[in-house]
Amino acid sequence: MDREGRTALIAAAHTGCVKTVEVLLDHEASVNHADSDGRTALAVCILSEFLKNHLAFLTMPFEKSGDGSSGVQLLKQRLSSSETEQGRRHGLSFKPRPDDVFVVTPPKCGTTWMQQILHQLRSGGDMSFDEISDVVPYIEMAYDIEINLDAEHHYQPR
């Protein structure tokens, strides 16, 4: 464990080392341990976006809590169906409007942070959402998580 309380599992999730994550899970690494920021390996995985859809985390055991909290169950449900062939086809058929804004960043370069910044600028600081992708959706995943890309958004530009 390092000074910030990160375990090997948290570090592997952060850097996207899938094989290391699998080995650590096979050897019963603690999945509920949180670092000094309160992030578990699953939270770090989601934030890092590297392992977001990886089966190891979707089937991760949950210590002391059976199948996990309702939040964990919702997360597992969302991630397990976050990208389907039908959803990708639907995303490819998206017709942008002239004033649409797109967040386009390379992997591990702050996509979520950029989504937050842009949403805060367009909304005047509104934080009444559960997850940033609810208000700044990924085109290729919107259909699968029941977000209508053609609908009017509460804030402009969309």
Secondary structure, 3 states (H helix, E strand, C coil): CCCCCCCHHHHHHHHCCHHHHHHHHHCCCCCCCCCCCCCCHHHHHHHHCCCCCCHHHHCCCCCCCCCCCHHHHHHHHHHHCCCCHHHHHHHHCCCCCCCCCCCCCCCCCCHHHHHHHHHHHHHCCCCCCCCHHHCCCCHHHHHHHCCCCCCCCCCCCC
